[in-house]
């Protein structure tokens, strides 16, 4: 690759990007709080033209909490969002490092709140049926990313794309997993290498009016998740979304190992704003069903800044209401 690169002709660029999101929210079981609706990002990404349609690329992304000015989640890594370097060419894109798994990255396009971790959204729970992609990281770390991983995306052909992520099973400060063991003798001790290399696969289709996804993932504790999702735009201003997913924890649970979930919703552009709405259910074996209803509105002040308001009701063994307002700015 070094011989074919052509150093004299190589060109490179680096971009600094990010966003800041701060709002005020209230849950029925907590006091009024200042926080975020979306992930706050500060990122650096670059590309170098190596010649012959080959490019080198990298991306580093910090997550932070602007209300207190610290890195997001005190136990999370500096480059929580992603930390990857790789190559892109006619073969597709290959990257190494830390980032969203293929399933987690693809599924956010079929969630009414576009994958934001807000209490008003579905992405972190119902859209993945309560599943945790990463049992190898410390407690409190991200549940939808893999460290020590290889990421591959095929070129998009006729709207179709295949995405694959494979990670190592090495310990990364993970807590003990009791599983089929006991507190005194857990199935997986703290900071122990687990049984299997995790992998994640998704196939996606984007045909303009129609979108679809079929995905499957197994984490290092051999918990599996499969998901099917679709979207439809019957009108340029209306997007309908739906997904169904099933989690299997039988490797670490002797009974009641399955969890099923589904989510439906829409995004509706009205004037300079967007209405977001959704409803979903999560049904774990042997546990009370969760029902969630959400509605939101985004008012665009510009192409980079909008105001938002959200409200949701989550009913399980007990009901929790949530209300939030705030401002989002992208730079």
Long-range contacts (C-beta under 8 A, 24 or more apart in sequence): 1-50, 1-54, 1-87, 4-50, 4-51, 4-52, 4-54, 5-50, 5-51, 5-52, 5-54, 6-50, 6-51, 6-52, 9-49, 9-51, 10-48, 10-49, 10-50, 10-51, 11-48, 11-49, 12-46, 12-47, 12-48, 12-49, 13-46, 13-47, 14-44, 14-45, 14-46, 15-44, 15-45, 15-46, 16-42, 16-43, 16-44, 17-41, 17-43, 17-44, 17-45, 17-331, 18-42, 18-43, 18-330, 18-331, 19-328, 19-329, 19-330, 19-331, 20-66, 20-328, 20-329, 20-331, 21-66, 21-326, 21-327, 21-328, 21-329, 22-66, 22-67, 22-326, 22-327, 23-308, 23-324, 23-325, 23-326, 23-327, 24-324, 24-325, 24-326, 25-119, 25-322, 25-323, 25-324, 25-325, 25-326, 26-322, 26-323, 26-324, 27-119, 27-320, 27-321, 27-322, 28-319, 28-320, 28-321, 28-322, 29-320, 34-67, 35-65, 35-67, 36-65, 36-66, 36-67, 36-326, 37-116, 37-118, 37-120, 37-308, 37-310, 37-324, 37-326, 37-328, 38-116, 38-117, 38-118, 38-328, 39-63, 39-72, 39-81, 39-116, 39-117, 40-64, 40-65, 40-66, 40-72, 41-81, 43-81, 47-88, 52-89, 53-89, 53-90, 54-87, 54-88, 54-89, 55-87, 55-88, 55-89, 56-85, 56-86, 56-87, 56-88, 57-85, 57-86, 57-87, 57-88, 57-93, 57-95, 58-84, 58-85, 58-86, 59-83, 59-84, 73-140, 73-141, 74-140, 75-138, 75-139, 75-140, 75-141, 76-140, 76-141, 76-142, 77-141, 77-147, 80-141, 80-142, 80-145, 82-145, 84-151, 86-151, 90-155, 91-155, 92-152, 92-153, 92-154, 92-155, 93-151, 93-152, 93-153, 94-150, 94-151, 94-152, 95-150, 95-151, 95-152, 96-149, 96-150, 96-151, 97-147, 97-149, 98-145, 98-146, 98-147, 98-148, 98-149, 99-145, 99-146, 99-149, 99-151, 99-165, 100-144, 100-145, 101-133, 101-144, 101-145, 101-146, 101-149, 101-165, 101-198, 101-200, 101-217, 102-151, 102-163, 102-164, 102-165, 102-200, 102-201, 102-202, 102-215, 102-217, 103-128, 103-133, 103-200, 103-201, 103-202, 103-215, 103-216, 103-217, 103-225, 103-227, 104-128, 104-133, 104-144, 104-145, 104-200, 104-217, 105-163, 105-202, 106-163, 106-202, 106-204, 106-213, 106-215, 107-202, 107-213, 107-215, 107-227, 107-229, 107-243, 109-204, 109-211, 109-213, 109-229, 109-231, 110-211, 110-213, 110-229, 110-230, 110-231, 110-241, 110-242, 110-243, 111-241, 111-243, 111-263, 111-265, 111-278, 112-241, 112-263, 112-265, 112-266, 112-267, 112-276, 112-277, 112-278, 112-294, 113-276, 113-278, 113-294, 113-296, 118-310, 118-324, 119-310, 119-312, 119-314, 119-322, 119-324, 120-294, 120-296, 120-310, 120-311, 120-312, 120-322, 120-324, 121-278, 121-294, 122-263, 122-265, 122-278, 122-280, 122-292, 122-294, 125-261, 125-282, 125-290, 126-261, 126-262, 126-263, 126-280, 126-281, 126-282, 126-290, 126-292, 127-227, 127-243, 127-245, 127-261, 127-263, 127-280, 128-225, 128-227, 128-245, 128-247, 128-261, 129-225, 129-245, 129-246, 129-247, 129-259, 129-260, 129-261, 129-282, 130-247, 130-259, 130-261, 130-282, 130-284, 131-217, 131-219, 131-223, 131-225, 131-245, 131-247, 131-259, 132-219, 132-223, 133-198, 133-200, 133-217, 133-219, 134-219, 134-220, 135-174, 135-177, 135-188, 135-194, 135-219, 135-220, 135-221, 135-223, 136-169, 136-170, 136-171, 136-172, 136-174, 136-194, 136-220, 137-172, 137-173, 137-174, 138-172, 138-173, 138-174, 138-175, 139-175, 146-198, 146-200, 147-172, 148-172, 156-206, 159-205, 159-206, 159-207, 159-208, 160-203, 160-204, 160-205, 161-203, 161-204, 161-205, 161-206, 162-201, 162-202, 162-203, 163-201, 163-202, 163-203, 163-204, 164-199, 164-200, 164-201, 165-199, 165-200, 165-201, 166-197, 166-198, 166-199, 166-200, 167-197, 167-198, 167-199, 167-220, 168-197, 169-193, 169-194, 169-195, 169-196, 169-197, 169-198, 169-220, 177-221, 177-252, 179-221, 179-251, 179-252, 179-253, 180-252, 180-253, 180-254, 187-252, 188-221, 194-220, 194-221, 194-222, 195-220, 195-221, 195-222, 196-220, 196-222, 208-233, 209-233, 209-234, 213-243, 221-251, 221-252, 222-251, 222-252, 223-247, 223-248, 223-249, 223-251, 223-252, 224-248, 236-269, 237-268, 237-269, 237-270, 238-266, 238-267, 238-268, 238-269, 239-266, 239-267, 239-268, 240-264, 240-265, 240-266, 241-265, 241-266, 241-267, 241-278, 255-285, 255-286, 256-284, 256-285, 256-286, 256-287, 257-285, 258-284, 258-285, 259-283, 259-284, 259-285, 265-294, 272-299, 272-300, 273-297, 273-298, 273-299, 273-300, 274-298, 274-300, 276-310, 288-316, 288-317, 289-316, 290-314, 290-315, 290-316, 291-315, 291-316, 298-328, 304-329, 304-330, 304-331, 305-329, 305-330
